[in-house]
């Protein structure tokens, strides 16, 4: 709290004694952040919820940058797909 001068770094408002506060990893552990004092901060509970949502959204976007896969699209090559026709299995593969 002293390091932050009594303020929430997310909303820049003072943290009051009656406020609910939570400890937050500045760089989330899921994104490589360390569990060390310099990577921790105190946030209002609702600010922590907002930051966590933004961290997740940011991480999801970064993980797909440069990816050729688009969710919901078929990425198989046409000749890799099994073509189902009517008739018995013997007729299709003979």
Residue frames as qw, qx, qy, qz and C-alpha x, y, z in Angstrom:
[[0.000, 0.887, 0.461, 0.000, 0.00, 0.00, 0.00],
 [0.320, -0.779, 0.109, 0.528, 2.87, 2.34, 0.85],
 [0.428, -0.099, 0.604, 0.665, 4.56, 1.64, -2.50],
 [0.151, 0.551, 0.671, 0.473, 1.32, 2.63, -4.28],
 [0.020, 0.083, -0.184, 0.979, 0.85, 5.73, -2.09],
 [0.313, 0.283, 0.662, -0.620, -2.59, 4.46, -1.06],
 [0.527, 0.441, -0.146, -0.712, -3.93, 4.39, -4.61],
 [0.802, 0.224, 0.554, -0.010, -5.34, 1.70, -6.85],
 [0.218, -0.389, 0.551, 0.706, -3.14, 1.66, -9.97],
 [0.251, 0.371, 0.823, 0.350, -6.06, 0.50, -12.12],
 [0.020, 0.825, 0.527, 0.205, -8.54, 3.32, -11.44],
 [0.346, 0.344, -0.186, 0.853, -6.16, 5.83, -9.80],
 [0.482, -0.690, -0.106, -0.529, -8.53, 6.35, -6.86],
 [0.123, -0.494, 0.708, -0.490, -7.54, 6.04, -3.23],
 [0.595, -0.193, -0.779, -0.045, -8.12, 2.73, -1.51],
 [0.418, -0.561, 0.221, -0.679, -10.17, 3.37, 1.62],
 [0.173, -0.273, 0.871, -0.370, -10.18, 1.21, 4.73],
 [0.659, 0.195, 0.526, -0.501, -13.71, -0.03, 3.99],
 [0.625, 0.520, -0.396, -0.427, -12.88, -1.04, 0.38],
 [0.939, -0.059, 0.335, 0.043, -12.45, -4.68, -0.55],
 [0.202, 0.794, -0.523, -0.235, -8.96, -5.16, -1.96],
 [0.981, 0.065, 0.171, 0.062, -7.17, -8.00, -3.68],
 [0.372, -0.593, 0.551, 0.454, -3.55, -8.77, -4.50],
 [0.762, 0.625, 0.093, -0.141, -2.90, -8.80, -8.25],
 [0.682, -0.164, 0.417, 0.578, 0.02, -9.98, -10.35],
 [0.165, 0.713, -0.162, -0.662, 0.98, -7.04, -12.57],
 [0.436, 0.366, -0.708, -0.418, 2.13, -9.48, -15.24],
 [0.886, -0.162, 0.111, -0.421, -0.16, -12.50, -14.80],
 [0.506, -0.400, 0.761, 0.063, 1.51, -15.78, -13.93],
 [0.767, 0.386, 0.512, -0.023, -0.31, -17.36, -16.89],
 [0.537, 0.836, -0.019, 0.110, 1.64, -14.96, -19.11],
 [0.740, 0.300, -0.306, 0.518, 5.02, -15.62, -17.53],
 [0.193, -0.788, 0.207, -0.548, 4.81, -13.22, -14.58],
 [0.453, 0.146, -0.759, 0.444, 6.77, -14.12, -11.48],
 [0.586, -0.682, -0.423, -0.110, 5.34, -14.60, -8.01],
 [0.542, -0.050, -0.291, 0.787, 7.61, -11.91, -6.54],
 [0.138, -0.666, -0.414, 0.604, 6.95, -8.72, -4.59],
 [0.039, -0.392, 0.267, 0.880, 7.84, -6.39, -7.47],
 [0.169, -0.131, -0.758, -0.616, 5.16, -8.08, -9.61],
 [0.197, -0.551, -0.797, 0.150, 2.37, -7.61, -7.05],
 [0.081, -0.229, 0.017, -0.970, -0.04, -4.75, -6.51],
 [0.122, 0.398, 0.774, -0.477, -3.18, -4.06, -4.51],
 [0.161, -0.198, -0.488, -0.835, -6.38, -3.32, -6.43],
 [0.585, 0.013, 0.307, -0.751, -9.99, -2.70, -5.51],
 [0.547, 0.086, 0.831, -0.055, -11.85, -6.00, -5.89],
 [0.609, 0.683, 0.355, -0.189, -13.89, -4.72, -8.85],
 [0.232, 0.841, -0.419, -0.251, -10.74, -3.26, -10.46],
 [0.330, -0.366, 0.863, 0.108, -9.05, -6.64, -10.08],
 [0.634, 0.384, 0.662, -0.112, -12.00, -8.29, -11.85],
 [0.479, 0.848, 0.018, -0.228, -11.76, -5.76, -14.70],
 [0.008, 0.748, -0.634, -0.196, -7.97, -6.13, -15.03],
 [0.504, -0.132, 0.853, 0.033, -8.18, -9.92, -15.01],
 [0.648, 0.587, 0.465, -0.138, -10.78, -9.83, -17.79],
 [0.354, 0.886, -0.234, -0.188, -8.55, -7.51, -19.84],
 [0.250, -0.574, 0.769, 0.131, -5.50, -9.72, -19.18],
 [0.625, 0.143, 0.768, -0.011, -7.37, -12.79, -20.41],
 [0.579, 0.764, 0.244, -0.146, -8.67, -11.00, -23.49],
 [0.132, 0.865, -0.450, -0.181, -5.21, -9.62, -24.26],
 [0.406, -0.369, 0.831, 0.094, -3.63, -13.06, -23.81],
 [0.680, 0.383, 0.622, -0.069, -6.24, -14.70, -26.08],
 [0.484, 0.861, -0.012, -0.155, -5.61, -12.15, -28.83],
 [0.044, -0.770, 0.621, 0.142, -1.81, -12.47, -28.56],
 [0.568, -0.172, 0.804, 0.036, -1.98, -16.25, -28.74],
 [0.669, 0.518, 0.533, 0.016, -3.75, -16.10, -32.11],
 [0.209, 0.882, -0.239, -0.348, -1.60, -13.40, -33.75],
 [0.104, 0.568, -0.764, -0.289, 0.18, -15.00, -36.67],
 [0.465, 0.053, 0.877, -0.112, -1.96, -18.12, -36.49],
 [0.248, 0.070, -0.626, -0.736, -3.60, -19.35, -39.67],
 [0.166, -0.354, -0.920, 0.035, -6.26, -21.21, -37.74],
 [0.331, -0.217, 0.011, -0.918, -9.62, -19.50, -37.47],
 [0.292, 0.064, 0.839, -0.455, -11.98, -21.00, -34.94],
 [0.617, 0.433, 0.456, -0.473, -14.84, -22.84, -36.60],
 [0.552, 0.640, -0.358, -0.397, -13.18, -23.14, -40.00],
 [0.972, 0.035, 0.212, 0.095, -12.25, -26.44, -41.57],
 [0.053, -0.835, 0.479, 0.266, -8.49, -26.41, -42.12],
 [0.732, -0.047, 0.651, 0.195, -8.15, -29.76, -43.88],
 [0.097, 0.365, -0.603, -0.703, -6.95, -29.94, -47.43],
 [0.752, 0.186, -0.085, -0.627, -9.69, -31.23, -49.78],
 [0.740, 0.240, -0.616, -0.124, -7.89, -34.51, -50.57],
 [0.098, 0.229, -0.820, 0.516, -7.31, -35.16, -46.83],
 [0.572, -0.029, 0.342, -0.745, -11.03, -35.30, -46.14],
 [0.236, 0.098, 0.965, 0.056, -12.88, -38.62, -46.25],
 [0.450, 0.086, -0.289, -0.841, -15.58, -38.49, -48.87],
 [0.400, 0.113, 0.854, -0.313, -18.55, -40.60, -47.84],
 [0.428, 0.119, -0.527, -0.725, -20.60, -42.11, -50.64],
 [0.830, -0.067, 0.237, -0.501, -23.50, -44.50, -50.61],
 [0.823, 0.300, -0.477, -0.069, -22.87, -48.20, -50.95],
 [0.899, -0.412, -0.062, 0.138, -20.90, -50.72, -48.99],
 [0.366, -0.801, 0.384, 0.279, -17.35, -50.18, -47.80],
 [0.677, -0.045, 0.621, 0.393, -16.08, -52.72, -50.33],
 [0.486, 0.723, 0.418, 0.257, -17.59, -50.78, -53.21],
 [0.027, -0.997, 0.047, 0.050, -16.03, -47.46, -52.10],
 [0.350, -0.742, 0.531, 0.210, -12.47, -48.79, -51.74],
 [0.768, 0.070, 0.590, 0.238, -12.28, -51.17, -54.70]]
